[in-house]
Amino acid sequence: MAANPIVGPKPRVNASMLPRFQGKIVCLLGIVQTCDENGMSFKMKTTDGQDVLVIVSEMLSEYVEGLVEVIGRVNHQNNIDYISSSTFPQQTPSDFDMAHYNQAIQLAQDFSDFYVVA
């Protein structure tokens, strides 16, 4: 039986960290900017202010908008191959401090000996 890629810890990253995680499953937080009209991809602005394309293998059953946490595999183009997502309430994007979240994940990466994800 194959292991479920959603189960277990995943590193939290921002867009600038994606090249270091190619082929790995990560957790990426951002605000959805645009959705492809066919429902097979969406672009999100990450906590470090960069746009990342999230590619979906099957059309999503729900419309994705606002603040979203995506679990996915980083591909060779530094896009995210979608596995799952969590959407936060609509009022959250204006209340959520993206800069502080970005600092926290940067610290976790800089001091990975103290913030072990595995």
N, C-alpha and C positions, 0 to 999 in steps of 0.2 A: 504494500500500500504506500503510495507517495505521500510525502509530508505536505501538510497544508501550508502554503506560503504566508497566509494571513496570521497564523498562530505564531506567537513568540515575539520577541523584541525586534524592532527595526530602528535604524538610526534616523533621527530627525535631521533634515538637511534643508538648505536653501539652494537657490539656483546655481550660485557660484561653486557649490560643493559637488554638483552632479558629476563632473568628469572623474572625480576620485571614486565614484560609486557605480561606474558602468558595470552592468550585469548583476547588480545587487538590488535587493528589495529595500526601499526606503519609505519614509513618511515625509510628505511635503505639504506644507500649509500655504494657502494663498487665497486670493479673491478672484473669482471667475470673471474674466473680461469679455470673452466671446465664446459662443458655442457654434460648432459647425452645423449647418442646416440639416445635414443627414444624421446628426446625433452620434457621430463616430469619433469626435474629438472636441476638446475645448482648450482654450488658452487661459492660464491663470497668472496673475501677478503675485510673485512670491514675497516673502518677508524682506528680502534684500532688494526689492524693487524691479526684479527682472521678470520677463515673461517666459513661461514654460508651456510647451504643448503637451497635453495629456491625450494619449491615443487609446481609444476604447475598442476592444475586439468585437463586442456585441452592443447594439444600440441600448443605451441606458433606459431603464423603465421610468425614470423620473427626470425632470428638467433640473439641471445643475446650475445653481446661482449663489452669489454671496460668498461668504467665507467657507472654504472647503478644505478638509484634510484628506489627501489622497495617499493611498498605499499603492505602490507600483514598482516595477522594475525599470531601472535606468537603462535606456538603450544606447547604442553607439553614437547617436546624434544628440545625446543628452536630453532626450524627451522622456516622458514617463509612459510606460506601457501599463495601463490601468489594471488594477486588481480589485480595489474596493475604495469607497470613500465615505466620509461622514460630513454631513452638511450642518452648519450651525444656524441658529435662528437668524432671521433677516436683520434684526437690529444689531447683531453682534459685530459686523464689519466696522461700524462707526465707533463701537465701544472697545474694540480689541486693539491693543497696542502692538502693532506689527514690529516696531523698532526694538522694543524690549524682548519680544519673542525671538527676534533675529539675534540679539546679543546672547540670549540664553543658549540657543543652539550653537552659536559660534564658540562660546565658552565650553560647552560639552564636547565639541570637536577638538578644541585646543588642549583640553585637559582630559582626553579620552581615557587615560589611566584611572581617573577618578570617577568617570561616568561611563562605565562599561556597559555596552549593549550587546549581549550575547548570552 
